[in-house]
Amino acid sequence: MPETLAPVFRSDVTVQLVKATASDNDVLSAARVSTLGERSLAELDKDPAKSKGLINYLMRDRHGSPWEHTSMTFLVSAPIFVFREFMRHRAGWSYNESSGRYRELEPVFYIPGPERRLVQEGKPGHYQFVAGSEEQYKLVDSVMEESYRQAYAAYQRMLAAGVAREVARAVLPVGLFSSAYATCNARSLMHFLGLRTTHPDAATPSFPQREIEMVAEQMEAAWAELMPLTHAAFNANGRIAP
């Protein structure tokens, strides 16, 4: 029987920008083709201030289609429950997630870090999260670790007995880490960020679960480097996707 892997417990998520064809120039050329036809980017970009103004105008008046001529692919490592929220975003997104049918899943599990607010106060629609007590944090750590160890041991017992991976995986919890490629365009990413981040510039407040916000923050940081004019216009116009 192969040696059983020791469980690993994590409180982070990781996001890697795998590839991208996404720049402010992509937006500018897509927008200008309607009035100028095909012109070289060198000719179109002689006036940076004009380019900044055009992007801001498109964002402000919600002319969103020019941002669909971009593409970014991210590799995301996060707990399964994050992907179940993530995949509510369907327009402009494509996903391929690691499969428990075709590979044995590794024992990597999520446990909230000490900065994660544990306690919900208030009724649905009017609530906030506040820090837990020291005893609550200790309880979360010990209960989650115990539960994860038992679940993974049960999974391993079934695999060792010859049970198919697609059946044995049913005992594994949503705190198990998974990985997925997520591909989007800038317009769909802005919609995602508008819902899955909290930000002082947001015209409409959002209340994302912290774990998916951690993913969104890393995606936004990578995107801001690719498309700085677009990112600035997004913030300046209330972080509402065009």
C-alpha positions in Angstrom: 0.0 0.0 0.0 1.4 3.4 -0.9 2.4 5.7 1.9 -0.4 8.1 3.0 0.4 11.7 2.6 0.3 13.9 5.7 -2.4 16.6 5.6 -1.3 20.2 4.8 -3.3 23.1 6.2 -3.3 26.5 4.5 -4.9 29.9 5.1 -3.9 31.5 1.8 -5.0 31.2 -1.8 -2.7 31.7 -4.9 -3.4 33.2 -8.3 -0.9 33.1 -11.2 -1.4 35.0 -14.4 -0.5 32.3 -17.0 -0.9 34.3 -20.2 -2.6 37.4 -21.4 -3.4 39.4 -24.5 -4.8 42.4 -22.7 -3.7 46.0 -23.0 -5.3 49.5 -23.1 -4.3 49.6 -26.7 -6.5 46.6 -27.5 -9.4 48.7 -26.1 -8.4 51.8 -28.0 -8.1 50.1 -31.4 -11.4 48.2 -30.9 -13.2 51.5 -30.0 -11.7 53.6 -32.8 -12.3 51.1 -35.6 -15.9 52.2 -35.6 -15.0 55.8 -36.6 -11.5 55.6 -38.1 -11.4 52.2 -39.7 -8.1 50.3 -39.7 -5.3 52.5 -38.6 -1.9 51.6 -37.1 -1.6 51.8 -33.4 1.5 54.0 -33.8 -0.7 56.6 -35.5 -3.6 56.3 -33.1 -1.4 56.6 -29.9 0.3 60.0 -30.7 -1.8 61.7 -28.0 -1.7 59.8 -24.6 -4.1 62.2 -23.0 -6.6 61.6 -25.7 -6.3 57.9 -25.3 -6.8 58.2 -21.5 -9.9 60.4 -22.2 -11.4 57.9 -24.6 -11.0 55.0 -22.2 -12.6 57.1 -19.4 -15.5 58.1 -21.8 -16.1 54.4 -22.7 -16.1 53.4 -19.0 -18.3 56.3 -17.9 -20.9 55.8 -20.6 -20.7 52.0 -20.4 -19.6 51.2 -23.9 -18.3 47.9 -22.8 -17.7 45.8 -26.0 -14.1 47.1 -26.7 -12.9 45.4 -23.5 -14.1 42.0 -24.8 -11.2 42.0 -27.2 -8.8 41.0 -24.4 -8.0 37.7 -22.7 -6.4 36.7 -19.5 -5.8 33.2 -18.1 -5.3 32.7 -14.4 -4.3 29.5 -12.5 -6.1 29.6 -9.2 -5.5 27.5 -6.2 -8.2 27.8 -3.5 -10.7 25.7 -1.5 -13.5 24.0 -3.4 -16.1 26.3 -1.8 -14.4 29.3 -3.5 -14.8 27.7 -6.9 -18.5 27.0 -6.3 -18.9 30.8 -5.8 -16.5 31.6 -8.6 -18.4 29.6 -11.2 -21.5 31.7 -10.7 -19.7 34.0 -13.0 -20.5 32.6 -16.5 -20.7 35.4 -19.1 -17.2 35.9 -20.5 -15.5 33.2 -18.4 -14.2 29.7 -19.2 -13.0 27.2 -16.6 -11.2 23.9 -16.3 -10.8 22.5 -12.8 -8.8 19.7 -11.4 -10.8 16.4 -11.4 -11.3 14.0 -8.6 -12.5 11.4 -11.1 -9.2 11.1 -12.9 -6.5 11.7 -10.2 -6.1 11.1 -6.5 -6.7 14.3 -4.6 -4.0 15.5 -2.3 -4.7 16.3 1.4 -4.4 20.1 1.3 -7.1 21.8 3.4 -8.1 25.4 4.2 -8.2 26.7 7.8 -8.9 30.4 8.3 -6.0 32.5 9.4 -6.0 34.7 12.5 -7.0 37.8 10.4 -10.2 36.1 9.2 -13.3 37.5 10.9 -15.2 34.5 12.3 -18.4 35.9 13.8 -21.5 37.1 11.8 -23.6 39.7 13.5 -27.0 40.9 12.3 -29.7 39.5 10.1 -29.4 38.6 6.4 -28.9 41.7 4.3 -27.9 43.7 7.3 -24.9 41.9 8.9 -21.2 42.3 9.4 -18.4 40.0 10.4 -16.3 40.7 13.4 -13.2 39.0 14.9 -13.7 35.9 17.0 -12.4 35.2 20.5 -9.2 33.4 21.1 -11.2 30.4 22.1 -13.2 30.5 18.9 -10.1 30.6 16.8 -8.7 27.6 18.7 -11.9 25.7 18.2 -12.0 26.4 14.5 -8.4 25.2 14.1 -8.9 22.0 16.1 -12.3 21.0 14.8 -11.4 21.6 11.2 -8.1 19.7 11.5 -9.8 16.7 13.1 -12.6 16.7 10.5 -10.2 17.0 7.6 -8.0 14.2 8.9 -11.0 11.9 9.4 -12.4 12.6 6.0 -9.1 12.1 4.1 -8.5 8.8 6.1 -11.9 7.6 5.0 -11.1 8.6 1.4 -7.8 6.7 1.5 -9.5 3.6 3.0 -11.9 3.4 0.1 -9.2 3.9 -2.5 -7.1 1.1 -0.9 -10.1 -1.2 -1.1 -10.4 -0.6 -4.8 -13.3 1.9 -4.8 -13.3 4.2 -7.7 -11.9 7.7 -7.2 -15.2 9.3 -8.4 -17.1 7.5 -5.6 -14.5 7.8 -2.8 -14.2 11.6 -3.3 -17.7 12.1 -2.0 -16.5 12.1 1.6 -14.1 15.0 1.1 -15.1 18.4 2.4 -15.4 21.7 0.5 -12.4 23.0 2.4 -10.2 20.8 0.3 -7.9 22.8 -2.1 -8.6 22.5 -5.8 -7.0 24.2 -8.8 -8.4 25.6 -12.0 -7.7 27.6 -15.1 -10.0 30.6 -15.3 -10.0 32.6 -18.5 -11.8 35.9 -18.9 -11.8 39.2 -20.8 -11.4 42.6 -19.1 -15.1 43.3 -19.2 -16.1 40.1 -17.4 -13.2 40.6 -14.9 -14.5 44.0 -14.0 -17.9 42.6 -13.3 -16.4 39.9 -11.1 -14.3 42.5 -9.2 -17.3 44.8 -8.7 -19.1 41.9 -6.9 -16.2 40.1 -5.2 -14.2 42.9 -3.7 -14.8 45.7 -1.2 -13.3 49.0 -2.2 -13.7 52.7 -1.1 -14.2 53.8 -4.7 -17.1 51.4 -5.3 -20.4 53.2 -6.1 -22.4 50.1 -5.0 -21.2 48.3 -1.9 -20.4 44.6 -2.1 -20.1 42.0 0.6 -18.0 39.1 -0.7 -17.0 36.2 1.3 -13.4 36.9 2.3 -11.9 33.8 0.6 -13.1 34.7 -2.9 -12.1 38.3 -2.3 -8.6 37.1 -1.7 -8.6 35.6 -5.2 -10.2 38.7 -6.7 -7.5 41.0 -5.1 -4.7 39.0 -6.7 -6.4 39.0 -10.0 -6.9 42.7 -9.8 -3.3 43.4 -9.0 -2.2 41.4 -12.1 -4.8 43.1 -14.3 -3.9 46.6 -13.1 -0.3 46.1 -14.4 -1.6 45.0 -17.8 -4.2 47.7 -18.3 -3.4 50.7 -16.1 -5.6 53.2 -17.9 -8.6 50.9 -17.8 -8.0 50.1 -14.1 -7.8 53.8 -13.2 -11.0 54.5 -15.2 -12.7 51.6 -13.5 -12.0 53.1 -10.1 -12.8 56.6 -11.1 -16.2 55.6 -12.3 -17.4 53.7 -9.3 -16.0 50.2 -10.1 -19.0 49.4 -12.2 -18.3 47.1 -15.2 -19.2 48.9 -18.5 
